[in-house]
Every structure is written in C-alpha cells, then in structure tokens.
C-alpha cells in the first residue's frame, strides 16, 4: 500500500487524538474552576448574611481561575431545575446587582464540557433549559434534574479536603525522633499515674515521677509541630 493511501487514515487518527486531548483539557480545566467555585460557595455559606459574596477572597480566586476558560461549551445544573449553558440564564438569579447575595447555587457538570448543543440535547434533552437550548424538547422541560445541593456538596468537599490535609500534615510530621519523644512521655505519664495510686492526692504533683513526666512532656511539646495529635500517634505506636 502506498504512503498516499495511508495519509488520510493517519490524518483522521490525528484529528481524533486531537479531539480527545482537547476534550480532556476542557474537562480538567472546568474541574479546577469548579473546585474554586465550590470553595466560594462554602465561604458564602459561612459569611454573615449582610456580606456581599463578591467581596470574599474566594470569589477573587474563582474569578482568577475562570480566566483559564477559553470558550468551550459548559453545563450547569440547578437542584430541582434544569441544565443551563451558563450561570447567567434569565430564569436564574445568580448574584443581584443591588445586594450581591447569591440566590442560585449551580452545580458544575465538567464531564459534559465541550459537548455540542446537538449532543447535549440528544443525551439530556428532557433536562435542558429551553431558554439556554432553544432546540431542546419543550414538552419535557418540566422534568427537573435530581442532583445534590451544590452548597452542601461544597461544604462536604471542604470537610473532606480539611481532613485529608490534616492527615497529610500529621503523617509528614512523624519522624523517629518524634516517636521517641512520644513513647518517652507516654511511659513517664504511665509511671506518674501509677505513682498517684500509691500516695495521697496532696502528693500527686510532687516527687521524681511527677518531675519526670513534666520534663518528658516539655521535651515532646518542644519537639512536635503545633496541633500534632501525639495521643493518636501513641495509639498508632501501640503504647497507649
């Protein structure tokens, strides 16, 4: 077979690969932007009711991330509502000009990013907003999207992220030297407790056992990061 015969097939393959790469980029970018939007929703939830959401640091971070967007199609769902092509649909109130309060919290659908309107209608026609997608089946627009509340999803994601970050800090802090300090304190603490069972309460906080326990804790406190859960580490080490 001649090289000229292979050329069209190679071209089609390259175009297909390029489309896949472009789609992946669009989805990944929207996933990153969606994360900052979720952090903004969580911050809005925590803020006093009189706060203009647009004054929050998280809003500025989301806006900055939004600059990565370069025009591909995007899709946003409203709990109990429909899928929209943007957060500026006339059927929704995202942020009012007067108070800045958020009335509609959107759930991003990055997995759909980059779909053509025709593909979106074919796959999700009954759930699409007929204002955003005029060709969507109007007769089915009363069917709403069943998704989790975006604010609660954002709060849950933040909790999971905080837990993961705390666990990462905890694991990063562990060293053989720190473990030795933990074990030394737990052993000294146990000796102190054993001592208190043999003397009157007035003598609990005096004597060699108490001084050893106090010194071991001082050494541990000086050698561990702030907020480190040394009792959890002691359990992990099997000494408590």
ABEGO torsion letter per residue (X at the ends): XBAAAAAAAAAAAAAAAAAAAAAAAAAAAAAAAAAAAAAAAAAAAABBAABBAAABAAAAAAAAAAAABAGBBBBBBBBGBBBBABAABAABBABBAAAGBBABBBBBBAAABGBBAAAAAAAAAAABBAAABAABBAAAAABBBBBBBAAAAAAAAAAAAAAAAAAAAAAAABBAAAAAAAAAAAAAAAAAAAAAAABBAAAAABEAAAAAAAAAAAAAAAABBBGBBAAAAAAAAGAX
